[in-house]
Amino acid sequence: MRLTEFWSRMEAALGDGYARYWASAHVLGELGDRTVEEALGAGVPAKDVWRAVWRELDLPAKER
């Protein structure tokens, strides 16, 4: 998954303004107690980060 697709999915799930804030502030245990931005910065593939976000937000299966 490309980062552009990742951010597009984040914005669709959380809204344009809130997605970036949430990604920088919300810590996910599944990502090693890191935020989305920290995980991406550490080299975790966007696809894996999206799956963690998807589970955390309990999004519908169609958005996986």
MOPAC internal coordinates of N, CA, C and O (Angstrom, degrees):
PM7 1SCF
backbone

  N    0.0000 0     0.00 0     0.00 0    0    0    0
  C    1.4418 1     0.00 0     0.00 0    1    0    0
  C    1.5311 1   108.57 1     0.00 0    2    1    0
  O    1.2310 1   120.73 1   -47.20 1    3    2    1
  N    1.2956 1   116.21 1   132.80 1    3    2    1
  C    1.4666 1   120.96 1   176.90 1    5    3    2
  C    1.5221 1   109.83 1   -80.54 1    6    5    3
  O    1.2310 1   121.17 1   -24.48 1    7    6    5
  N    1.3114 1   115.37 1   155.52 1    7    6    5
  C    1.4639 1   119.70 1   179.85 1    9    7    6
  C    1.5230 1   111.81 1   -62.07 1   10    9    7
  O    1.2310 1   120.01 1   147.02 1   11   10    9
  N    1.3285 1   117.58 1   -32.98 1   11   10    9
  C    1.4656 1   119.39 1   178.41 1   13   11   10
  C    1.5223 1   110.64 1   -63.24 1   14   13   11
  O    1.2310 1   120.20 1   139.44 1   15   14   13
  N    1.3139 1   117.22 1   -40.56 1   15   14   13
  C    1.4659 1   120.73 1   177.38 1   17   15   14
  C    1.5316 1   110.09 1   -68.06 1   18   17   15
  O    1.2310 1   120.60 1   138.95 1   19   18   17
  N    1.3260 1   116.47 1   -41.05 1   19   18   17
  C    1.4577 1   120.46 1   178.64 1   21   19   18
  C    1.5200 1   110.64 1   -57.42 1   22   21   19
  O    1.2310 1   120.44 1   129.19 1   23   22   21
  N    1.3514 1   116.76 1   -50.81 1   23   22   21
  C    1.4615 1   119.79 1  -177.81 1   25   23   22
  C    1.5167 1   111.98 1   -67.58 1   26   25   23
  O    1.2310 1   120.54 1   148.25 1   27   26   25
  N    1.3050 1   116.57 1   -31.75 1   27   26   25
  C    1.4661 1   120.00 1   175.69 1   29   27   26
  C    1.5245 1   110.30 1   -63.32 1   30   29   27
  O    1.2310 1   120.39 1   137.55 1   31   30   29
  N    1.3256 1   116.86 1   -42.45 1   31   30   29
  C    1.4662 1   121.10 1   177.64 1   33   31   30
  C    1.5282 1   111.34 1   -66.74 1   34   33   31
  O    1.2310 1   120.85 1   139.62 1   35   34   33
  N    1.3161 1   115.97 1   -40.38 1   35   34   33
  C    1.4709 1   119.78 1   177.84 1   37   35   34
  C    1.5220 1   110.62 1   -60.53 1   38   37   35
  O    1.2310 1   120.53 1   134.34 1   39   38   37
  N    1.3284 1   116.59 1   -45.66 1   39   38   37
  C    1.4593 1   120.81 1  -179.57 1   41   39   38
  C    1.5191 1   111.66 1   -66.43 1   42   41   39
  O    1.2310 1   120.12 1   144.57 1   43   42   41
  N    1.3254 1   117.37 1   -35.43 1   43   42   41
  C    1.4628 1   120.22 1   177.23 1   45   43   42
  C    1.5278 1   110.73 1   -66.46 1   46   45   43
  O    1.2310 1   120.52 1   143.60 1   47   46   45
  N    1.3184 1   116.61 1   -36.40 1   47   46   45
  C    1.4650 1   121.19 1  -177.82 1   49   47   46
  C    1.5184 1   112.93 1   -78.87 1   50   49   47
  O    1.2310 1   120.32 1   142.98 1   51   50   49
  N    1.3413 1   117.00 1   -37.02 1   51   50   49
  C    1.4626 1   120.62 1  -171.23 1   53   51   50
  C    1.5272 1   114.94 1  -117.94 1   54   53   51
  O    1.2310 1   120.32 1   170.38 1   55   54   53
  N    1.3014 1   116.99 1    -9.62 1   55   54   53
  C    1.4640 1   120.10 1  -176.95 1   57   55   54
  C    1.5206 1   110.34 1    97.82 1   58   57   55
  O    1.2310 1   121.54 1   -27.28 1   59   58   57
  N    1.3259 1   114.66 1   152.72 1   59   58   57
  C    1.4671 1   120.48 1  -174.94 1   61   59   58
  C    1.5203 1   113.03 1   -58.79 1   62   61   59
  O    1.2310 1   119.79 1   132.77 1   63   62   61
  N    1.2962 1   118.00 1   -47.23 1   63   62   61
  C    1.4511 1   120.65 1  -175.72 1   65   63   62
  C    1.5159 1   114.44 1   -77.73 1   66   65   63
  O    1.2310 1   120.29 1   146.53 1   67   66   65
  N    1.3198 1   117.05 1   -33.47 1   67   66   65
  C    1.4580 1   120.86 1  -173.14 1   69   67   66
  C    1.5282 1   113.52 1   -85.20 1   70   69   67
  O    1.2310 1   119.63 1   153.94 1   71   70   69
  N    1.3114 1   118.30 1   -26.06 1   71   70   69
  C    1.4697 1   121.57 1  -174.64 1   73   71   70
  C    1.5261 1   112.09 1   -57.96 1   74   73   71
  O    1.2310 1   120.07 1   133.00 1   75   74   73
  N    1.3120 1   117.46 1   -47.00 1   75   74   73
  C    1.4758 1   120.60 1  -178.34 1   77   75   74
  C    1.5281 1   110.96 1   -68.50 1   78   77   75
  O    1.2310 1   120.73 1   141.07 1   79   78   77
  N    1.3146 1   116.21 1   -38.93 1   79   78   77
  C    1.4685 1   118.73 1   177.74 1   81   79   78
  C    1.5237 1   110.10 1   -62.81 1   82   81   79
  O    1.2310 1   120.29 1   130.87 1   83   82   81
  N    1.3341 1   117.06 1   -49.13 1   83   82   81
  C    1.4581 1   122.05 1  -179.23 1   85   83   82
  C    1.5222 1   110.36 1   -58.33 1   86   85   83
  O    1.2310 1   120.83 1   138.28 1   87   86   85
  N    1.3271 1   116.01 1   -41.72 1   87   86   85
  C    1.4677 1   121.12 1  -179.29 1   89   87   86
  C    1.5205 1   112.55 1   -64.44 1   90   89   87
  O    1.2310 1   120.64 1   154.23 1   91   90   89
  N    1.3202 1   116.38 1   -25.77 1   91   90   89
  C    1.4668 1   119.23 1  -179.29 1   93   91   90
  C    1.5246 1   112.63 1   -96.33 1   94   93   91
  O    1.2310 1   119.95 1   166.27 1   95   94   93
  N    1.3219 1   117.70 1   -13.73 1   95   94   93
  C    1.4628 1   120.03 1  -173.20 1   97   95   94
  C    1.5304 1   114.77 1  -115.51 1   98   97   95
  O    1.2310 1   119.88 1   152.08 1   99   98   97
  N    1.3121 1   117.83 1   -27.92 1   99   98   97
  C    1.4646 1   120.76 1  -174.12 1  101   99   98
  C    1.5255 1   110.46 1   -90.10 1  102  101   99
  O    1.2310 1   120.44 1   -57.79 1  103  102  101
  N    1.3136 1   116.77 1   122.21 1  103  102  101
  C    1.4704 1   122.57 1  -179.56 1  105  103  102
  C    1.5231 1   109.16 1   -91.34 1  106  105  103
  O    1.2310 1   120.70 1   -49.10 1  107  106  105
  N    1.3131 1   116.27 1   130.90 1  107  106  105
  C    1.4560 1   122.21 1   179.34 1  109  107  106
  C    1.5241 1   109.47 1  -112.02 1  110  109  107
  O    1.2310 1   120.67 1   -57.53 1  111  110  109
  N    1.3067 1   116.32 1   122.47 1  111  110  109
  C    1.4560 1   121.46 1   178.03 1  113  111  110
  C    1.5154 1   112.06 1   -59.13 1  114  113  111
  O    1.2310 1   121.18 1   143.82 1  115  114  113
  N    1.3112 1   115.35 1   -36.18 1  115  114  113
  C    1.4666 1   120.66 1  -178.84 1  117  115  114
  C    1.5314 1   112.15 1   -64.55 1  118  117  115
  O    1.2310 1   120.65 1   159.44 1  119  118  117
  N    1.3135 1   116.36 1   -20.56 1  119  118  117
  C    1.4635 1   120.79 1   178.38 1  121  119  118
  C    1.5228 1   111.49 1  -100.61 1  122  121  119
  O    1.2310 1   120.91 1  -155.06 1  123  122  121
  N    1.3141 1   115.87 1    24.94 1  123  122  121
  C    1.4677 1   120.28 1   178.72 1  125  123  122
  C    1.5169 1   112.24 1    75.16 1  126  125  123
  O    1.2310 1   121.24 1  -143.56 1  127  126  125
  N    1.3259 1   115.24 1    36.44 1  127  126  125
  C    1.4709 1   121.28 1  -178.51 1  129  127  126
  C    1.5262 1   111.54 1    57.63 1  130  129  127
  O    1.2310 1   121.59 1  -136.24 1  131  130  129
  N    1.3243 1   114.56 1    43.76 1  131  130  129
  C    1.4657 1   121.62 1   177.44 1  133  131  130
  C    1.5205 1   108.83 1  -123.07 1  134  133  131
  O    1.2310 1   121.46 1   -18.74 1  135  134  133
  N    1.3197 1   114.81 1   161.26 1  135  134  133
  C    1.4533 1   119.72 1   171.91 1  137  135  134
  C    1.5257 1   108.43 1   -79.71 1  138  137  135
  O    1.2310 1   121.16 1   -10.71 1  139  138  137
  N    1.3165 1   115.39 1   169.29 1  139  138  137
  C    1.4621 1   120.68 1   175.95 1  141  139  138
  C    1.5265 1   109.80 1   -57.30 1  142  141  139
  O    1.2310 1   120.44 1   132.25 1  143  142  141
  N    1.3120 1   116.77 1   -47.75 1  143  142  141
  C    1.4642 1   120.00 1  -178.54 1  145  143  142
  C    1.5250 1   111.84 1   -63.06 1  146  145  143
  O    1.2310 1   120.13 1   140.65 1  147  146  145
  N    1.3256 1   117.36 1   -39.35 1  147  146  145
  C    1.4650 1   120.14 1   177.77 1  149  147  146
  C    1.5268 1   110.96 1   -64.95 1  150  149  147
  O    1.2310 1   120.47 1   137.49 1  151  150  149
  N    1.3266 1   116.70 1   -42.51 1  151  150  149
  C    1.4642 1   120.76 1  -179.94 1  153  151  150
  C    1.5276 1   110.68 1   -64.10 1  154  153  151
  O    1.2310 1   120.48 1   134.32 1  155  154  153
  N    1.3273 1   116.69 1   -45.68 1  155  154  153
  C    1.4675 1   119.23 1   178.47 1  157  155  154
  C    1.5278 1   110.37 1   -62.63 1  158  157  155
  O    1.2310 1   120.41 1   138.38 1  159  158  157
  N    1.3120 1   116.82 1   -41.62 1  159  158  157
  C    1.4608 1   121.56 1   178.83 1  161  159  158
  C    1.5171 1   113.11 1   -64.09 1  162  161  159
  O    1.2310 1   120.85 1   152.21 1  163  162  161
  N    1.3317 1   115.99 1   -27.79 1  163  162  161
  C    1.4674 1   120.92 1   179.29 1  165  163  162
  C    1.5267 1   112.08 1   -85.28 1  166  165  163
  O    1.2310 1   120.71 1   179.48 1  167  166  165
  N    1.3291 1   116.25 1    -0.52 1  167  166  165
  C    1.4584 1   119.70 1   176.76 1  169  167  166
  C    1.5121 1   115.96 1    95.24 1  170  169  167
  O    1.2310 1   119.78 1  -171.46 1  171  170  169
  N    1.3149 1   118.03 1     8.54 1  171  170  169
  C    1.4676 1   119.81 1   175.66 1  173  171  170
  C    1.5246 1   107.09 1   -67.28 1  174  173  171
  O    1.2310 1   119.71 1   -50.90 1  175  174  173
  N    1.3309 1   118.17 1   129.10 1  175  174  173
  C    1.4633 1   120.30 1  -178.74 1  177  175  174
  C    1.5362 1   111.77 1   -57.65 1  178  177  175
  O    1.2310 1   121.20 1   -39.58 1  179  178  177
  N    1.3293 1   115.31 1   140.42 1  179  178  177
  C    1.4620 1   121.11 1  -178.95 1  181  179  178
  C    1.5277 1   111.64 1   -55.25 1  182  181  179
  O    1.2310 1   120.09 1   144.02 1  183  182  181
  N    1.3104 1   117.43 1   -35.98 1  183  182  181
  C    1.4609 1   121.27 1   179.60 1  185  183  182
  C    1.5332 1   110.72 1   -61.85 1  186  185  183
  O    1.2310 1   120.17 1   138.19 1  187  186  185
  N    1.3103 1   117.28 1   -41.81 1  187  186  185
  C    1.4591 1   121.42 1   179.10 1  189  187  186
  C    1.5246 1   111.26 1   -69.35 1  190  189  187
  O    1.2310 1   120.89 1   141.55 1  191  190  189
  N    1.3266 1   115.91 1   -38.45 1  191  190  189
  C    1.4645 1   119.64 1   177.90 1  193  191  190
  C    1.5252 1   109.09 1   -65.71 1  194  193  191
  O    1.2310 1   120.12 1   136.97 1  195  194  193
  N    1.3308 1   117.37 1   -43.03 1  195  194  193
  C    1.4630 1   120.16 1   179.19 1  197  195  194
  C    1.5282 1   111.01 1   -59.96 1  198  197  195
  O    1.2310 1   120.08 1   137.92 1  199  198  197
  N    1.3139 1   117.45 1   -42.08 1  199  198  197
  C    1.4662 1   120.04 1   179.19 1  201  199  198
  C    1.5279 1   110.97 1   -60.70 1  202  201  199
  O    1.2310 1   120.46 1   140.00 1  203  202  201
  N    1.3157 1   116.73 1   -40.00 1  203  202  201
  C    1.4693 1   120.58 1   178.02 1  205  203  202
  C    1.5291 1   110.51 1   -65.94 1  206  205  203
  O    1.2310 1   120.47 1   137.81 1  207  206  205
  N    1.3220 1   116.70 1   -42.19 1  207  206  205
  C    1.4708 1   121.19 1   177.72 1  209  207  206
  C    1.5286 1   109.47 1   -63.38 1  210  209  207
  O    1.2310 1   120.96 1   134.51 1  211  210  209
  N    1.3037 1   115.77 1   -45.49 1  211  210  209
  C    1.4734 1   121.73 1  -179.47 1  213  211  210
  C    1.5308 1   110.57 1   -56.41 1  214  213  211
  O    1.2310 1   120.62 1   135.00 1  215  214  213
  N    1.3115 1   116.41 1   -45.00 1  215  214  213
  C    1.4659 1   119.60 1   178.82 1  217  215  214
  C    1.5305 1   111.51 1   -68.93 1  218  217  215
  O    1.2310 1   120.43 1   137.71 1  219  218  217
  N    1.3264 1   116.78 1   -42.29 1  219  218  217
  C    1.4570 1   121.44 1  -178.79 1  221  219  218
  C    1.5349 1   111.54 1   -60.75 1  222  221  219
  O    1.2310 1   120.93 1   139.16 1  223  222  221
  N    1.3256 1   115.83 1   -40.84 1  223  222  221
  C    1.4659 1   121.01 1  -178.46 1  225  223  222
  C    1.5207 1   112.69 1   -86.95 1  226  225  223
  O    1.2310 1   120.53 1   174.31 1  227  226  225
  N    1.3267 1   116.58 1    -5.69 1  227  226  225
  C    1.4653 1   121.72 1  -179.05 1  229  227  226
  C    1.5286 1   110.65 1    53.12 1  230  229  227
  O    1.2310 1   121.67 1  -128.45 1  231  230  229
  N    1.3343 1   114.41 1    51.55 1  231  230  229
  C    1.4522 1   120.96 1  -178.83 1  233  231  230
  C    1.5287 1   110.71 1   -78.22 1  234  233  231
  O    1.2310 1   120.19 1   -21.69 1  235  234  233
  N    1.3243 1   117.24 1   158.31 1  235  234  233
  C    1.4693 1   120.52 1   179.20 1  237  235  234
  C    1.5348 1   111.88 1   -61.68 1  238  237  235
  O    1.2310 1   121.18 1   -28.14 1  239  238  237
  N    1.3037 1   115.34 1   151.86 1  239  238  237
  C    1.4664 1   121.46 1  -178.53 1  241  239  238
  C    1.5379 1   111.99 1   -56.15 1  242  241  239
  O    1.2310 1   120.09 1   146.79 1  243  242  241
  N    1.3199 1   117.44 1   -33.21 1  243  242  241
  C    1.4736 1   120.06 1  -178.33 1  245  243  242
  C    1.5301 1   112.48 1   -64.63 1  246  245  243
  O    1.2310 1   120.07 1   161.92 1  247  246  245
  N    1.3317 1   117.48 1   -18.08 1  247  246  245
  C    1.4597 1   120.82 1  -179.08 1  249  247  246
  C    1.5367 1   112.40 1   -95.43 1  250  249  247
  O    1.2310 1   120.59 1  -176.64 1  251  250  249
  N    1.2908 1   116.47 1     3.36 1  251  250  249
  C    1.4591 1   120.41 1  -179.34 1  253  251  250
  C    1.4865 1   109.41 1   -69.00 1  254  253  251
  O    1.2310 1   120.10 1   180.00 1  255  254  253

